[in-house]
């Protein structure tokens, strides 16, 4: 196999099934690898969304024997193969497991999260610490990879500065998740959250920056909006440009529901005080995750008042990116 010219940029694929929370992890780590490699002149990131024909996507990876035959044409999973493949989610496994063989050993494969298959099938597995996965080619990280950087926050804030700048301090970003396997957000819990936020924010004379996830149940969204819309601020209704990153940039404090490791990790990467809002339900993994964030000094349970504190921003995405490039170089040297 001919060696690539030193002048050719590193080709990186970020592969997922396109779900927002999963794709953000793969893309965030891919963007970090581009930065670690020296920027856009040194590395190119291509985002790919995997789709499967018929019911093939429901099969275990080991029963999907000819995945390139069953993957949709829109997935565009074909040569030329990348130098680095970053995959996230169960839907990618039939492809990421075989990518090294298809590329003749060219492609370095990093799988995000616990793939629930032997880690030796990949060059590197990057799960959250709370998955408690161990191995020589396993790099556990705090939370999940993400797309938050100081540059992105500044750029996104500039897009919404005209609306956010006039708002009084303290500005409180409230990031609402919702229903998942472990948690739920019924109207009663939504009412409790609204009451917990309204009083101290009104008393402090501050403003609200609230956004919902795709998992937020409609009754909870409507109730929170109705209870809090009289406060100064912005409640994003899902229409138009998404102000999520601008809210992180403009906030003095950040409140996050406990169901989302992505949002909590992103909030903790800002270095701003992060409060965790409880939902109905429980999960051992999420309890371990939130205990770890608290031990780092990034988060506290919300007690109905806003207090300022400082901590070292969580920056695991860049650490994982550096490890990918380091291990790729080691593997090339060993050839």
Secondary structure, DSSP 8 states (H G I E B T S, - for coil): -----TTS-EEEEEEE---HHHHHHHHHHHHHHHHHHTSTTTEEEEEEE--BSTTGGGS-GGG-TTHHHHB-GGG---SS--SEEEEESGGGHHHHHHHHHHTTT--EEEEES--SS-GGGSSEEE-BGGG----TTB--BSS------HHHHHHHHHHHHHHHTTS-SSEEEEEE----SSEE--HHHHHHHHHHHHHHHHHHT-EEEEEE-TTS-HHHHHHHHHHHTTSSEEE--S-SS--HHHHHHH-SEEEEETT-HHHHHHHHTTTSEEEEE--EE--HHHHHHHHHHHHTTSEEE--SS----------HHHHHHHHHHHHHHHHHHH-
